[in-house]
Structures are given as structure tokens and as C-alpha cells.
Amino acid sequence: MKKLLPILFTLFLFTGNAFSQSIGVFVGYGSSAFGDDFFGDEAQDENQAKYIPVGAHLLFGTGGSFEFGAEINYAAVPFTFSMDEMGDMEVEQLYYGALAKFKIGSGGGLWPYVRGGAGLYTGKVNIKFSDEVKAFGAEDTSFDLKSAFGFNIGGGAELDFSANNGIYAEIVYHIVTREIDEEGSESFEANNWALHVGFHFGL
């Protein structure tokens, strides 16, 4: 990967008429799509948790259909699963990795696109006990999640007001398997999806 990036930069510099850079920021709303290995005997579909991601990306391109760069995505409001009378369990997620976007069509200000990315997913699990449980001496605790490599795919559309300046909306699906960083822990499917709405501007 480290050897490939300089080659890609060189190709963009010498094969296009204009080398562009843009920054995008977004906020979203999404849901977990965790697997049966996380919920055990509980109903999977009924117990998925919502979350609110925020993030940013830095993209490079030649003013054409293809852009690539880096993205960071953080669950500002984490996945929160109810443990009934015991309290709540929060699963935090921080993703950072590479992003590629391919725009479809001839432009005209509105650009549908598909996107894909890959990188590291990090975070932790927070156990927050109810007041009734804390009355027996229990204390809130946290466990780190092992960093895991995963993928994301999606699509959307951006509306440009001028070159590299505009708004966009997209839906992204994350595919990753996580594991608590404790001896004897088992991995679990931690897929999730989100709808992002943001704006981007050229540099």
C-alpha cells in the first residue's frame, strides 16, 4: 500500500489537466447490523442499536470521475444496547482508512457516485450499570476492542454549486469483525450502516 500511493499520485499529476483536492465533513444516522454471535439467544433484528457518526475525508482527483484519499469516521453517539434491568452496553467505533469514489454521468452539477473503502476499526465497549445494580457495589467498566481491518461500500450523490464545492448524501455499509482485547474473548460480526449528509469544499 505504501508503495502504491506514490504511483497513484504520480499518475494523477501527469495524466490529468487539473489536480484537485477537496475536504468533506458529514454527520449521519445509522444502525448496527451485528450478527447472531453478538446477541446469542436474543432476537437479532429487534435488538439492533442506532448510532450517530460524524467524520471527514480528504480527496484527490483530476477534476474527472475518479477521486481517492483518506477518511475518518467516529460514532459520536455509540451503539447502545439495553441489558434490561442491568443497564446499558455501549460499543464505540472509530474508523480511519482509504477511500475511493467513482462519479457516474456527465456532470451538470449533480453527480451520482459509488464509493468503497478499507481501513482500521477501533473502539471500546462500555458497561454502564443501572442505579439498582450499582446499589450492590457494581461499578461501570470499559474494555478495549482489538483494532480490526474492515471494508465499507456505498453510494450517493453530490450537488456541486461550483468546482469542488457542494453538498452530498450517501449511504455506507461497514463490514468488520470485532473482538474484545481480553484473553479468551470471541470475535463477533459488527457490521453496520449509516446515512451521511455533508458538504465538501475545494482547497
C-alpha positions as CSV (number, residue, x, y, z in Angstrom):
1,M,0.0,0.0,0.0
2,K,2.8,2.4,0.9
3,K,4.5,1.7,-2.5
4,L,1.2,2.1,-4.4
5,L,0.2,5.6,-3.1
6,P,3.2,7.5,-4.7
7,I,2.5,5.8,-8.0
8,L,-1.2,6.8,-7.9
9,F,-0.2,10.4,-7.1
10,T,2.2,10.5,-10.0
11,L,-0.4,9.2,-12.4
12,F,-2.9,11.8,-11.3
13,L,-0.4,14.6,-11.6
14,F,0.7,13.7,-15.1
15,T,-2.4,12.3,-16.8
16,G,-5.0,14.9,-15.9
17,N,-5.5,18.5,-16.8
18,A,-6.2,19.7,-13.2
19,F,-5.1,18.2,-9.9
20,S,-7.8,18.9,-7.3
21,Q,-8.1,18.5,-3.6
22,S,-11.3,18.6,-1.5
23,I,-12.3,18.2,2.1
24,G,-15.6,16.9,3.2
25,V,-17.3,16.8,6.5
26,F,-20.5,14.9,7.4
27,V,-22.9,13.9,10.1
28,G,-25.1,10.8,9.9
29,Y,-27.7,8.4,11.4
30,G,-27.3,4.7,11.3
31,S,-27.8,1.3,12.9
32,S,-25.8,-1.7,13.9
33,A,-26.2,-4.9,11.8
34,F,-24.4,-7.1,14.3
35,G,-24.6,-10.9,13.9
36,D,-26.1,-13.7,15.9
37,D,-22.7,-14.3,17.6
38,F,-23.1,-10.9,19.4
39,F,-26.7,-11.4,20.6
40,G,-26.6,-15.0,21.5
41,D,-30.1,-16.3,22.2
42,E,-31.7,-12.8,21.9
43,A,-33.6,-11.7,18.9
44,Q,-31.1,-10.2,16.5
45,D,-33.4,-7.8,14.5
46,E,-35.2,-6.5,17.5
47,N,-32.1,-5.6,19.4
48,Q,-30.0,-3.7,16.9
49,A,-28.9,-0.2,18.1
50,K,-28.9,3.2,16.4
51,Y,-25.8,5.5,16.3
52,I,-24.8,8.9,15.1
53,P,-21.5,9.0,13.1
54,V,-19.5,12.2,12.3
55,G,-16.5,12.3,10.1
56,A,-14.4,13.9,7.4
57,H,-12.5,13.0,4.3
58,L,-9.6,14.4,2.2
59,L,-9.9,13.5,-1.6
60,F,-7.6,14.0,-4.5
61,G,-8.5,13.9,-8.2
62,T,-8.0,15.3,-11.6
63,G,-11.4,17.0,-11.9
64,G,-12.8,13.9,-13.5
65,S,-14.8,11.0,-12.4
66,F,-12.4,9.3,-10.0
67,E,-11.2,10.5,-6.6
68,F,-9.2,8.8,-3.9
69,G,-7.9,9.8,-0.4
70,A,-8.5,9.2,3.3
71,E,-11.5,9.2,5.6
72,I,-12.1,9.2,9.4
73,N,-15.4,8.2,10.9
74,Y,-16.3,8.3,14.6
75,A,-19.5,7.2,16.3
76,A,-20.2,10.4,18.3
77,V,-23.3,8.6,19.8
78,P,-22.2,5.0,20.1
79,F,-24.3,1.9,19.6
80,T,-26.2,1.4,22.9
81,F,-27.7,-2.0,23.7
82,S,-30.0,-2.5,26.6
83,M,-29.2,-5.1,29.2
84,D,-32.7,-4.8,30.7
85,E,-32.6,-4.2,34.4
86,M,-28.8,-4.5,34.4
87,G,-28.1,-1.2,32.5
88,D,-26.7,-0.5,29.0
89,M,-23.8,-1.6,26.9
90,E,-22.2,0.9,24.6
91,V,-20.0,-0.1,21.6
92,E,-17.8,2.7,20.4
93,Q,-16.4,2.8,16.9
94,L,-13.6,4.8,15.3
95,Y,-12.7,4.1,11.7
96,Y,-9.8,5.6,9.6
97,G,-8.7,4.4,6.2
98,A,-8.5,4.8,2.5
99,L,-11.5,5.9,0.3
100,A,-12.1,5.8,-3.4
101,K,-15.1,7.4,-5.2
102,F,-16.2,7.0,-8.8
103,K,-18.7,9.5,-10.2
104,I,-21.3,8.4,-12.7
105,G,-22.7,10.5,-15.6
106,S,-21.6,13.7,-17.4
107,G,-21.9,16.1,-14.5
108,G,-24.2,19.1,-14.9
109,G,-23.8,19.9,-11.1
110,L,-25.4,16.6,-9.9
111,W,-23.1,13.6,-9.6
112,P,-24.3,10.1,-8.6
113,Y,-21.4,8.0,-7.4
114,V,-20.3,4.7,-5.9
115,R,-17.7,4.5,-3.2
116,G,-15.6,2.0,-1.4
117,G,-13.0,2.0,1.4
118,A,-10.9,-0.1,3.7
119,G,-9.0,0.6,6.9
120,L,-8.8,0.0,10.7
121,Y,-11.8,-0.1,13.0
122,T,-11.0,0.7,16.7
123,G,-13.0,1.5,19.8
124,K,-14.1,0.0,23.1
125,V,-17.1,-1.5,25.0
126,N,-18.6,0.4,28.0
127,I,-20.7,-1.3,30.5
128,K,-23.0,1.2,32.3
129,F,-24.9,-0.4,35.2
130,S,-28.3,0.8,36.4
131,D,-28.6,2.5,39.7
132,E,-30.2,-0.7,41.2
133,V,-27.2,-2.7,40.3
134,K,-24.8,-0.1,41.5
135,A,-26.5,-0.2,44.8
136,F,-25.0,-3.7,45.3
137,G,-21.4,-2.3,44.6
138,A,-21.1,-2.7,40.9
139,E,-19.1,-0.1,39.0
140,D,-19.2,1.0,35.4
141,T,-16.3,-0.6,33.4
142,S,-14.8,-0.5,29.9
143,F,-13.0,-3.0,27.6
144,D,-10.8,-2.1,24.6
145,L,-11.7,-3.6,21.3
146,K,-8.8,-5.0,19.2
147,S,-8.1,-3.0,16.1
148,A,-9.6,-4.8,13.1
149,F,-9.2,-4.4,9.4
150,G,-12.6,-4.0,7.6
151,F,-14.3,-2.7,4.5
152,N,-17.1,-0.3,3.6
153,I,-19.1,0.1,0.4
154,G,-21.8,2.6,-0.6
155,G,-23.2,5.1,-2.9
156,G,-24.8,8.5,-3.1
157,A,-25.0,11.8,-5.0
158,E,-23.3,15.2,-4.7
159,L,-24.7,18.5,-5.8
160,D,-22.0,21.0,-6.8
161,F,-22.5,24.7,-6.6
162,S,-19.1,25.4,-8.1
163,A,-15.9,23.4,-8.7
164,N,-15.3,21.1,-5.8
165,N,-17.9,22.9,-3.6
166,G,-21.2,21.5,-2.8
167,I,-23.3,19.1,-0.6
168,Y,-23.7,15.4,-0.7
169,A,-25.8,12.5,0.7
170,E,-24.7,8.8,0.8
171,I,-25.4,5.5,2.4
172,V,-22.5,3.4,3.6
173,Y,-22.3,-0.2,4.8
174,H,-19.4,-1.3,7.0
175,I,-18.2,-4.9,7.1
176,V,-16.0,-5.8,10.0
177,T,-15.4,-8.4,12.7
178,R,-14.5,-7.2,16.2
179,E,-13.1,-8.8,19.4
180,I,-12.7,-7.5,22.9
181,D,-9.0,-7.2,23.9
182,E,-9.2,-9.8,26.7
183,E,-7.9,-13.3,26.8
184,G,-10.5,-15.9,25.9
185,S,-12.8,-13.4,24.1
186,E,-14.5,-14.5,20.9
187,S,-14.9,-12.4,17.8
188,F,-18.3,-11.1,16.7
189,E,-19.7,-9.7,13.4
190,A,-20.0,-5.9,13.9
191,N,-21.4,-4.8,10.6
192,N,-23.3,-1.5,10.5
193,W,-24.8,1.0,8.1
194,A,-25.4,4.8,8.1
195,L,-26.8,7.6,6.0
196,H,-24.4,10.6,5.8
197,V,-25.2,14.1,4.9
198,G,-22.4,16.7,4.4
199,F,-20.7,19.3,2.4
200,H,-17.4,19.4,0.6
201,F,-15.2,22.3,-0.5
202,G,-12.0,22.6,-2.6
203,L,-8.6,23.5,-1.4
